[in-house]
Amino acid sequence: MILGLSLVSYWRFQKVRLTIPETELPALPKVEMPDMEAEWRDTFFPESEEKEEWTSPDGKLKFEYSASWQEMDQAVLLPAEKGEFLLAESEVLFFAYRIKVQEQAFALLVVSQADSEKSLEEIITEVKQNIEDEEGEVEITVLESEKEVALLEMSLKYSDEGEFYSKGKIIFSEGKTYLVFFLSPQKDWPQFEEEANDAIGSIRLLQ
């Protein structure tokens, strides 16, 4: 992620530099350099039309997502970030990120699991409380709700971090609750909406 932010900063610098009139820049000898930005982007943030498949450790949940998403090794997450995503006593099973350097946009994909039996209303109440405890504000909308699956979207706002948008599904299965959610800054969501919707639509609960 540090590398990603560095590349975004580099891209911003390049855009600013291009706005400076050529006459204001010192004359430098013309040297042909390789397109390092493109090489870095292709190496660390490759774009792919392929699909990856993820299955939960217990083999009960499966979905497909774009291979352009990069999985984050769980070992690099801070202890406080390894669990309790949205719900208390939950465990992060899968964490991935996506950075579009040219668009200066990023998003996260998080799958977590809670070993508890709670209703949708109880979960929404708990999520709101958890976010408010972190000095944030949230609006949660239930887009669809069936017996085993609920589709939600959330608008989050933190005074020191800006506005975020999140969309995903809550899946109920035999005493377990799975949460599959995408999260991005509000302004970046249009860049990831299509592939996020495709991934969310592919979620399957295996019996």
N, C-alpha and C positions, 0 to 999 in steps of 0.2 A: 504493500500500500504506500510505503514511503517512496519507493521508486516511482509508483504511479503519480503521486502528487508532484514529484520532482519533474516528471515529464510534462505534466500539465503546466507547471510553472515555466518550464522551458518554452513550451508552445506559446504561452501568453507573452513571454519576452520577445519571441520571434515576431508575433503580431504587432507589438508595440514598435519594434525596431523597423518594421516595414512602413510604419506611418511617418518616420522621420525622413525629411527630404534628403536626397542623396548628397546635396551640396553641404549639408551639415556634418557629414561623416568624413573622417580622414581618409585620404586616398590610400588604398592598400593594394598590394599586388594581387592579380587575379590568379587564384589557385583553385583548381577543380578538386572538390572534396566529395567523398561519397555521401549519399543521402542517409546520414546517420539517424535522422528522426524516423524515417521509414523503416530502417533496419530495427531500431529499438521497438517501434510499434508492432512490427511483425513478429518479433521475438517474444516480447513480454505481453502483448495484448493482441494476439492473432485473431483475425476474423475468419470464421468458418461457417460453412453451410451444413456441416454435419450435425448429428444429434448425439447426445450422450444420454445414457439411461441410469437412473439412480434407484436403488432398492433399499429400503430400511433394513437395519441389521436383523430384525425379526422376520424379514421376508413378507411383511403384510402390506407395505405401501410402495408404490412405484410411480415414477413419472419420467418424462423426457424433457430435456432442456438443450438449448443451443450449446455446441461445443466451444463457443467463444467465451463462455463463462469459465473463470479460473477458480478451481477449488483451493481454499485456504487450508493449510495443514492445521489440524486442531492443536498441535503442540505449540504453535506460535500465538495462540489466543491467550489472553490474560485469564487467570483463574476465575475472575468475576464474570468473564464474558463466555465461559464454556457452558454455562447453564443459565436457567431462568430468563429465557427470551420470551418476553411478553407475559408469561405465566410463572408464578413462584413454583419452585420445586420441579422445574422442567430442565431437560437436557438437550443441548444442541447436538444434532446428529450430522448435519451437513451445513457447510458455510462456503459460499462462493461469491466472487465479486466480478464486476464487468466495468471496464473503463474504456470510454471512447475518447481518445486523445484529441482528435481534431475538434470534436464537439464539446470538449471539456465537460463531459458528463460521466457520472458513475452511478452504479446501483449495486445492491446486495441481494443475495438470495439466502434465506435461512430456513432450515428445517429443524424443528425441535419436537420433543416428545415429553408428555407429562403422564406419569402413571397415576392417574386419578379419574374419577367419574364425576364430571360436572356438567351442568346444563349449559346451553349456549348463553343464556342470560347471565349465569354466574361467571362464565369466562369473560364476557364483555365487561361486566362490573369490575372484575379483578384487573383486567388490562387497563381500564381507565384509571383505576386507583394507582396502579404501578407507575403509569406515565405521569400522573399528577404528583406522585411522591418524588419524581425526578424533576419537578418544577416545569412540566410540560403541559400542553393542552392537546386534546384529541377529540375528533368527531368520528364516530364509527357508524358505518351504514351496512346493514345486512342486505346484500343484493339478491341472494337466493338462500333458501334454507330447506333441507330435506332431513330425513331421519338420521342419516349418517354423515352428511356433509353440509357445511355452511360456507358460502362465498361472501367475503367481507372486503370493504375498502376502508382505509383510515387516512385522515388528514391530521398530521401532527405538527405542532409548532413549539419550538423552544426559543426562549428569548435570546439566548446566546449562540444558537446554531441554525436559526432559520426555519423554513417550512419544509416538511417532508410528506411524501405520499406513499402509502403502502397498500398492497392488494394481495389477497391470498385466500387459502382455504383452511378451515378447521375440520378435521376428520375424526370421528368417534369410532372406536373399535375395541370391544371387549375389555373395558376397564382402562384403556389407553386413549390419550388425546394427542393427535398429531397436528402440528401447525406448519404450513408451507406458505411463506410470505416473501414477497419482493418489496424492497424499500429503496427509495431514491429521493434526492431533493425534488421538490415540487416541479421546478423548472425543467428538470432532466427527464421526468417520467415519459413524455412523448417519444424520447429516443429508445425506450425499452419496452413500451407498452405492447407492441405486437408479439415479441418473443416471450414476454412475461405471460400474456394471455394464452399463448400456445402451450406453454409449460403447465400453467394452472389447469387448462382444459384437458391435459393428458393424465392428470393424477388419477390413479386407480387404487382402490382398496382390494387387496387380494384375500380371498377366503382360505 
